[in-house]
């Protein structure tokens, strides 16, 4: 089974970069098996068609506008996911909706799709996440690990050296 964990977002627009930061945190905390790839999708768009072709499980980490309180973490699966990607948070946001549509059109859509999103607090220019959103990264990582485990993908925590 080929699994991709995709962190997306614009890291220069404060909370818009939460998906990239969550992917980085997951990679830093867990051993990633050989059949799992963690991709920093940043603000790329259709360039992701190649890396996402033939994926069995796609776990997307992103900032999403779900109409909830800032800092709310939302998990969506399957057909619920594309709806949230069709409205952009910023003009620089990845066009994941277009990528998913392209994969669907070519018959290469992920067999299973999970979105773990966090409602942003600020989309202002800045390299740092707001404290409220930064505090949600461990929860996003925890949910990703749980969702992966539900699908038979087990991640082992890295052992800290003293």
Secondary structure by P-SEA (a helix, b strand, c coil): ccccccccccccccccaaaaaaaaaaaacccccccbbbbcccccccccccccccccbbbbbccccccccccbbbbbccccccccccccccccccaaaaaaaaaaaacccccbbbbbccccccccccccccaaaaaaaaaaaaaaaaaaaaacbbbbcccccc
